[in-house]
Amino acid sequence: MTPQPAPGSLTVPLLFGWEVILVVLVVLVAVAVAFVAVGALRSGRTDRTEWQAWLQTRSSAHRPRTPDESDG
């Protein structure tokens, strides 16, 4: 026979039944953060190449003329 617990003592763990919900929420948050991070990295790469192409076009449009180039 098991002894009776003292009055007022916790006989059930504090998070009983909530562990599974807590683990699922932590996993969902981790997946959401990973999804946002991957999305930011992917969009950042294309934006960067477009920005570099724009800068290259802008730089080539403002290059100084050489004496060999004529007006017409």
C-alpha positions in Angstrom: 0.0 0.0 0.0 1.3 3.5 -1.0 1.5 6.2 1.7 -1.0 9.0 1.5 0.5 12.3 0.4 0.6 15.1 2.9 -2.2 17.7 2.7 -1.4 20.5 0.3 1.4 18.6 -1.5 1.4 18.5 -5.3 0.6 15.0 -6.5 0.3 15.9 -10.2 3.1 17.5 -12.1 2.7 21.3 -12.6 2.5 21.0 -16.4 0.6 17.8 -16.6 -1.2 17.6 -20.0 0.4 20.9 -21.2 3.8 19.4 -22.2 2.5 18.3 -25.6 0.9 21.6 -26.3 4.0 23.5 -25.3 6.3 21.3 -27.4 4.0 21.7 -30.5 3.9 25.5 -30.0 7.7 25.6 -29.7 8.1 23.5 -32.9 5.6 25.7 -34.8 7.5 28.9 -33.7 10.8 27.4 -34.8 9.4 26.4 -38.2 7.9 29.9 -38.7 11.2 31.6 -37.8 13.1 29.3 -40.2 10.5 30.0 -43.0 10.8 33.8 -42.5 14.6 33.6 -42.4 14.8 31.5 -45.6 12.3 33.8 -47.4 14.3 36.9 -46.3 17.6 35.3 -47.6 16.1 34.4 -50.9 14.5 37.8 -51.6 17.6 39.6 -50.5 19.7 37.8 -53.1 17.5 38.8 -56.0 17.1 42.4 -54.8 20.9 42.6 -54.4 21.5 41.5 -58.0 18.9 43.9 -59.3 20.4 46.7 -57.3 23.9 45.9 -58.6 22.6 45.9 -62.2 20.9 49.2 -61.7 24.2 50.7 -60.2 26.2 49.3 -63.1 23.8 50.8 -65.7 23.9 54.1 -63.8 27.7 54.1 -63.6 28.1 53.3 -67.3 25.7 56.1 -68.3 27.8 58.7 -66.5 31.3 57.7 -67.7 33.4 60.4 -69.1 33.6 60.7 -72.9 36.9 59.8 -74.6 38.4 62.0 -77.3 37.8 59.3 -79.9 34.0 59.5 -79.4 32.4 62.1 -81.7 29.0 63.8 -81.3 27.5 62.6 -84.5 
